[in-house]
Amino acid sequence: MDKREQKTAGELAAMITERIGVGAGFVNVHECPQLGWNAGIVTAPGKAAEYQSQVETIAAELRQEYVLKKAS
């Protein structure tokens, strides 16, 4: 049984947004068959690649502690 804490997509997105420190973007967390869950960001085109790299790094760290809570 997985001992990681369950978090909703909204909770995980808020954690990522807080760690990036960006207010001008939208972080989306979604189920991923290979990873369990993954995240992406929608923001200004000039910043998208930079922020997406940060989002991926943070998501990888958070996946060690949290699993995506299934919507009921």
N, C-alpha and C positions, 0 to 999 in steps of 0.2 A: 504494500500500500504506500502511496506517495505521501510523504510527511510534510511537503511544502504547503504553505498557507495558500488558501484560495482567495483570489481577488477578482472583482468584476473588471470588465474591459474599461469602464469609466475610471475605476480606482487606479488601474495600471497606467492609463493614459495621463491621469493627473500627476502621478509620481514621475513619469517621464518628462512631462511639461515642466514641472517644478525643477527637476535636475538640469534641464537644458537652460531654463531661465528665459524662455521666449514667450512673449504674449501675442505675437503676430503670426501664429500658426495653429494648425489643428492636428493633434496627434490622434491617430486611429489605431486601436488595438483590435486584432481579429484572430480567430482560431486558425492554426496552421498545422496540417497533418504531420509535417516533419519535425517541427519545433515545439508543438503544443500551442503556442501563440506567437504572434509577431506584431510589429508596430511599424507605422509609416507616418510621415508628416506631410501636410499640405501647407505650403507657405509661398512667399514670393519666389519666382524662378531663380533669381540671383543667389538665394540662400538655401535652396532646396537640397542640393548635394551636400553642403556642409552640415546642415541640420540632420539629414537622413543618416549620415555617418554616425553622428552623435546618438541618434535614436537607436540605431542598430547596436551600438556598443552598450548603451544603458539597458536595452531590452535583454541582451545576452546576460548581463549581470543579474537583472531582476528575475530571469527565468530560473536561476539557481535557487531562489528563495520562494517564488510564487508560481502557482498554476492558475490558468484562466478558469474562473468559476463559470460553469455551464449555465446558460440562460434557461430559466424554467418556464 
